Each structure stands twice: as C-alpha cells, then as structure tokens.
C-alpha cells in the first residue's frame, strides 16, 4: 500500500521543545531506543562502543544524521554501575555485555562496597565524556539524554540475580542495606548528568512484574526508585522516564507514584489500558515490538504496528512519544528503523486524521 510520508515542518529540537511545553507540533514525536545495538551500522563493534568515548559520540551523531529521531540517548547500560562497584563483566565483540561474576558472594562482603565515584570507577567517565561531546555537537539540533540502570537492577547485578531474588524473602535486611548502597551509586550518576543539564531515564528490568510480585516491588524497588526520582525533581522541578521490561500492569500504580514524568511501556502491555488508567498523570512512550517487528518484520509490519500504537497513544492527556518497547535489537535492518520514523510522519502528522486509518 502507498502511504504519504508528510515532510517534517519542525526540527527535532523545535518539536520536542514545543511538545514539553504543551504547544502544537507537526507530528507525533518518535524516538526508538538506539544505542550500542546500532554500532555495526556505523562500522563499530559493541566492544568498542563500551570502551571508547569517541565511538559513543560517533554512533550518537550518525544515528541522528541517519534516522533523525526526536532524541538521542546513551549511558552506561545495566552493567556499568555494577562493574564500577566490583562485578565482573564480559564484553563480547558484537553482543550485549553481561555479568560474569557478581561483586559479592555473601552479605558478609557488603562492607567492601562503596557508592561509585563517577570520575574514577569503572567506565562511567567514558559515558559522561561522550555525553559532554555529544551535547556540544547536537544540543542545538536534538534533545540529548542518558539512561542508567535503577537501584534494584544494580543490586541484583552486584549479588547475582537469582540469589538476589531469593534474598527478597530470606535476607530482607541485607537486601535493603545493599539497595541503599546501589541507590547512592545511581544518584551519583544522576547528579553527574544533571550537572550537564540532562535528566537521565531509569531502566529497572529486574523489577519487572514478570520477575517479582507487586508486594516485592512496593517493598524493595519503589522506595529506592523514588529516592532517585526525588533527586531529579529536586534539581529540575520534574521527574524523568522510567522503563521496566515485561509485564508491568500490576505495578503501574507504584511506577506512577514514584513521581515519573514518562512511563516507557514494554510491548507486552497495552498502551490503551495505560492511557485509560494513568494517561492523566504520565506521558506514554512506546511500544512497537522490537524483536518480532523491528528485527524480524518488514517495513509494512513496522508501519502497521506503529499505526496501532499511534491510534492508541496520540491523544494521551499528558502526551505520547512513539518508540520501541525496548532497545532496538542487534542486527536490525536500518530500513525498519527509518520506517518507524516515517510511520510518525504518515500516521502522526497533524495533516491527517488518525481515525481515517483505523
């Protein structure tokens, strides 16, 4: 089927500036979650992406030039802070880094853990350096952001995820002690970003409703997420984005209560339901299926799913941003990423009535 791809009438920075101010914009904003997964498109390995600030900058700049998203963001990922605190990370040449050995095997080792020094520990300084350079290069063209693993996920990667989840019932006091330390590390990164004018988003995949109960979320994840969001609110006057993978409906109330500005929704959940329950409180971001649609699908598949997302999200009272339900997978066809951006121009333009596409 032939679609009309309406030409952008605003630059990304113009669009997002007007969007956050509640003013009229030319189309629905679109920001797929790019980052290390698109490194190979620009001639870099994922290993180099995680070890070279110049590569971080190059991927960010070329991602913007190639795809023209409405924001560009990168950060130390889920492994960056745990590594800086002593966990051993393996870096495959062209795959996602993973924790090989957690920092502590037993809670008797808790005293050796210290909140990170962002300028000295691990690779954190590389990401901060890369963000500073990227801001210099792109801040007049596009919003530059960052993201970081949340306190619950950091704690899990310091202890070992399986053991940590068992500890929620067996070693509650020690879990809270570990969470206090991990939270301060996350806040230290948040402060470094805020010093540059960036309010970083938080990713908490281990706090997913797929992995833990809502009771455990409220007891072990929510209080520490709130401390992080409170710091952002204290320094900026508003919250930031929270992304939790998998099934999250049973914890939406808790996620919203943390004080977030935007809720990034995994494709496992429904935008319409979130809008009806919490659309008057939070901006919605999401949620095209990154694997079945972006990685494995055709351009037509991308158009169709993005259209359904826009139909559901475009009239959210607090705003809507078209995005992927999680990171764009490694090996995705660049044409599908471009198609997602074009879907915002086809179905999300002010020149069309989205109801005509239902």
FIMAR-113096 format. One record per residue (C-alpha): residue number from 1; x, y, z; residue in three letters. Coordinates in steps of 0.2 Angstrom, whole numbers. Layout:
# FIMAR-113096
    nr      px      py      pz   rest
   NUM       X       Y       Z    Ala
...
This chain:
# FIMAR-113096
    nr      px      py      pz   rest
     1       0       0       0    Unk
     2       6      18      -4    Unk
     3       7      30      10    Unk
     4      10      49      10    Unk
     5      26      52      21    Unk
     6      22      70      26    Unk
     7      38      81      27    Unk
     8      43      87      44    Unk
     9      39     105      47    Unk
    10      49     106      63    Unk
    11      67     101      68    Unk
    12      68      88      82    Unk
    13      73     101      95    Unk
    14      59     113      89    Unk
    15      47      98      90    Unk
    16      52      92     107    Unk
    17      53     110     115    Unk
    18      36     113     109    Unk
    19      30      96     115    Unk
    20      36      98     133    Unk
    21      28     115     133    Unk
    22      11     108     128    Unk
    23      11     118     111    Unk
    24       6     112      94    Unk
    25      18     101      84    Unk
    26      19      95      67    Unk
    27      18      76      71    Unk
    28      19      63      85    Unk
    29      37      63      91    Unk
    30      47      47      88    Unk
    31      62      41      97    Unk
    32      66      22      95    Unk
    33      78      16     108    Unk
    34      95      16      99    Unk
    35     112      14     106    Unk
    36     125       0     106    Unk
    37     114     -11      96    Unk
    38     116       0      80    Unk
    39     135       1      82    Unk
    40     138     -11      67    Unk
    41     128       0      56    Unk
    42     141      14      58    Unk
    43     156       2      57    Unk
    44     160      -1      76    Unk
    45     159     -16      87    Unk
    46     149     -16     103    Unk
    47     165     -19     112    Unk
    48     172      -3     106    Unk
    49     156       6     109    Unk
    50     158       1     128    Unk
    51     176       6     129    Unk
    52     179      22     118    Unk
    53     170      39     121    Unk
    54     174      44     103    Unk
    55     164      28      97    Unk
    56     150      33     108    Unk
    57     149      50     100    Unk
    58     151      44      83    Unk
    59     137      32      85    Unk
    60     126      45      93    Unk
    61     129      58      79    Unk
    62     127      46      65    Unk
    63     111      39      72    Unk
    64     104      56      72    Unk
    65     110      60      55    Unk
    66     104      43      48    Unk
    67      87      41      57    Unk
    68      83      59      63    Unk
    69      75      53      80    Unk
    70      67      66      91    Unk
    71      80      62     105    Unk
    72      97      54     106    Unk
    73     102      45     122    Unk
    74     115      34     129    Unk
    75     123      29     146    Unk
    76     132      15     155    Unk
    77     118       2     152    Unk
    78     113     -10     166    Unk
    79     131     -17     169    Unk
    80     140       0     170    Unk
    81     137       4     188    Unk
    82     138     -14     195    Unk
    83     155     -16     186    Unk
    84     161       1     193    Unk
    85     157      -7     210    Unk
    86     166     -23     208    Unk
    87     156     -35     197    Unk
    88     165     -44     183    Unk
    89     158     -40     166    Unk
    90     161     -49     150    Unk
    91     161     -39     134    Unk
    92     158     -50     118    Unk
    93     164     -42     102    Unk
    94     147     -39      95    Unk
    95     134     -44     108    Unk
    96     127     -37     124    Unk
    97     139     -36     139    Unk
    98     134     -47     153    Unk
    99     138     -50     172    Unk
   100     150     -65     173    Unk
   101     154     -64     192    Unk
   102     144     -53     205    Unk
   103     154     -41     216    Unk
   104     148     -51     232    Unk
   105     145     -69     235    Unk
   106     139     -66     253    Unk
   107     132     -52     263    Unk
   108     147     -53     274    Unk
   109     156     -44     260    Unk
   110     144     -29     260    Unk
   111     157     -18     269    Unk
   112     168     -18     254    Unk
   113     155     -10     243    Unk
   114     156       9     241    Unk
   115     145      21     230    Unk
   116     154      25     214    Unk
   117     165      39     211    Unk
   118     159      44     193    Unk
   119     176      51     188    Unk
   120     186      36     194    Unk
   121     177      20     195    Unk
   122     174       8     180    Unk
   123     170      15     163    Unk
   124     157      28     170    Unk
   125     168      43     165    Unk
   126     168      37     147    Unk
   127     150      39     145    Unk
   128     150      56     154    Unk
   129     164      62     142    Unk
   130     154      56     127    Unk
   131     138      64     133    Unk
   132     148      81     135    Unk
   133     155      80     117    Unk
   134     138      74     110    Unk
   135     129      89     119    Unk
   136     142     101     111    Unk
   137     139      93      94    Unk
   138     120      90      94    Unk
   139     111     100     108    Unk
   140     106     114      96    Unk
   141      98     100      84    Unk
   142      90      87      95    Unk
   143      87      83     114    Unk
   144     102      73     121    Unk
   145      98      62     135    Unk
   146     105      47     145    Unk
   147      99      32     155    Unk
   148     105      21     169    Unk
   149     101       5     177    Unk
   150      90       8     193    Unk
   151      94       3     211    Unk
   152      85     -13     211    Unk
   153      94     -20     195    Unk
   154     111     -13     201    Unk
   155     109     -23     217    Unk
   156     104     -39     208    Unk
   157     119     -37     197    Unk
   158     130     -35     212    Unk
   159     123     -50     221    Unk
   160     119     -61     206    Unk
   161     101     -60     200    Unk
   162      94     -77     205    Unk
   163     102     -76     223    Unk
   164      96     -58     225    Unk
   165      78     -63     221    Unk
   166      78     -77     233    Unk
   167      85     -65     246    Unk
   168      69     -54     245    Unk
   169      61     -67     256    Unk
   170      76     -74     265    Unk
   171      88     -59     269    Unk
   172      77     -44     269    Unk
   173      88     -33     280    Unk
   174     103     -36     270    Unk
   175      94     -33     254    Unk
   176      89     -16     260    Unk
   177     107     -12     265    Unk
   178     113     -17     248    Unk
   179      99      -6     240    Unk
   180     105       9     250    Unk
   181     122       7     243    Unk
   182     116       4     225    Unk
   183     104      19     226    Unk
   184     118      31     231    Unk
   185     128      25     216    Unk
   186     114      28     204    Unk
   187     111      45     212    Unk
   188     129      49     209    Unk
   189     127      46     191    Unk
   190     111      56     190    Unk
   191     119      71     198    Unk
   192     133      70     185    Unk
   193     121      70     171    Unk
   194     111      84     180    Unk
   195     126      94     181    Unk
   196     126      94     162    Unk
   197     108      98     160    Unk
   198     102      80     157    Unk
   199      89      72     167    Unk
   200      93      53     164    Unk
   201      79      40     162    Unk
   202      80      25     173    Unk
   203      78       6     167    Unk
   204      73      -7     180    Unk
   205      71     -23     171    Unk
   206      74     -34     186    Unk
   207      59     -26     195    Unk
   208      48     -32     181    Unk
   209      31     -39     186    Unk
   210      37     -54     176    Unk
   211      50     -57     189    Unk
   212      44     -51     206    Unk
   213      27     -48     214    Unk
   214      19     -31     216    Unk
   215      22     -33     235    Unk
   216      40     -35     232    Unk
   217      40     -21     220    Unk
   218      32      -9     233    Unk
   219      44     -15     247    Unk
   220      61     -17     238    Unk
   221      60      -7     222    Unk
   222      48       8     224    Unk
   223      56      16     239    Unk
   224      73      17     230    Unk
   225      67      22     213    Unk
   226      58      36     222    Unk
   227      74      42     230    Unk
   228      82      43     213    Unk
   229      67      52     206    Unk
   230      66      64     221    Unk
   231      84      69     217    Unk
   232      79      73     199    Unk
   233      63      83     204    Unk
   234      73      92     217    Unk
   235      85      98     204    Unk
   236      74     100     189    Unk
   237      57     103     196    Unk
   238      50      87     187    Unk
   239      53      69     185    Unk
   240      61      58     171    Unk
   241      57      42     162    Unk
   242      55      25     169    Unk
   243      56       9     159    Unk
   244      53      -8     166    Unk
   245      53     -23     154    Unk
   246      40     -36     153    Unk
   247      23     -37     162    Unk
   248      21     -21     172    Unk
   249       2     -18     173    Unk
   250       1     -24     191    Unk
   251      14     -11     196    Unk
   252       9       4     186    Unk
   253       2      12     201    Unk
   254      18      11     210    Unk
   255      28      16     195    Unk
   256      17      32     193    Unk
   257      18      35     212    Unk
   258      37      37     211    Unk
   259      35      54     203    Unk
   260      40      50     185    Unk
   261      36      61     170    Unk
   262      36      47     157    Unk
   263      32      29     158    Unk
   264      40      19     144    Unk
   265      30       4     140    Unk
   266      36     -14     135    Unk
   267      26     -21     120    Unk
   268      20     -35     132    Unk
   269       7     -22     139    Unk
   270      -6     -11     130    Unk
   271      -5       7     128    Unk
   272     -24      10     128    Unk
   273     -25       2     145    Unk
   274     -11      13     152    Unk
   275     -19      28     144    Unk
   276     -36      25     152    Unk
   277     -28      21     169    Unk
   278     -14      34     171    Unk
   279     -14      45     155    Unk
   280     -19      60     165    Unk
   281      -3      58     176    Unk
   282      11      52     164    Unk
   283      17      54     146    Unk
   284      17      37     137    Unk
   285      32      31     127    Unk
   286      31      15     116    Unk
   287      29       2     111    Unk
   288      32      -6      94    Unk
   289      38     -24      97    Unk
   290      57     -23      95    Unk
   291      60     -41      90    Unk
   292      45     -48      80    Unk
   293      43     -31      71    Unk
   294      59     -21      71    Unk
   295      71     -36      70    Unk
   296      61     -49      60    Unk
   297      47     -39      52    Unk
   298      45     -30      35    Unk
   299      43     -11      33    Unk
   300      24     -15      31    Unk
   301      24     -23      48    Unk
   302      33      -8      56    Unk
   303      20       3      48    Unk
   304       5      -7      54    Unk
   305      11      -9      72    Unk
   306      17       9      73    Unk
   307       0      14      67    Unk
   308      -9       5      80    Unk
   309       2      12      93    Unk
   310      -1      30      87    Unk
   311     -20      26      86    Unk
   312     -20      21     105    Unk
   313      -7      34     111    Unk
   314      -9      50     101    Unk
   315     -22      58     112    Unk
   316     -15      54     129    Unk
   317     -18      69     140    Unk
   318       0      70     146    Unk
   319       7      67     129    Unk
   320      14      52     118    Unk
   321      30      48     110    Unk
   322      31      33      98    Unk
   323      45      22     102    Unk
   324      50       4     103    Unk
   325      45      -7     118    Unk
   326      63      -9     122    Unk
   327      80      -7     114    Unk
   328      81      -9      95    Unk
   329      89     -27      94    Unk
   330     107     -30      87    Unk
   331     106     -34      69    Unk
   332      90     -24      65    Unk
   333      88     -18      47    Unk
   334      91       1      46    Unk
   335      76       2      34    Unk
   336      64      -4      48    Unk
   337      71      10      60    Unk
   338      68      23      46    Unk
   339      51      15      43    Unk
   340      47      18      61    Unk
   341      52      36      59    Unk
   342      42      38      43    Unk
   343      26      30      52    Unk
   344      26      45      63    Unk
   345      25      56      48    Unk
   346      12      45      39    Unk
   347       0      42      54    Unk
   348       5      55      67    Unk
   349       6      71      56    Unk
   350      -6      85      61    Unk
   351     -11      85      42    Unk
   352     -20      68      44    Unk
   353     -35      61      55    Unk
   354     -28      45      63    Unk
   355     -46      39      64    Unk
   356     -46      38      45    Unk
   357     -33      24      47    Unk
   358     -42      13      59    Unk
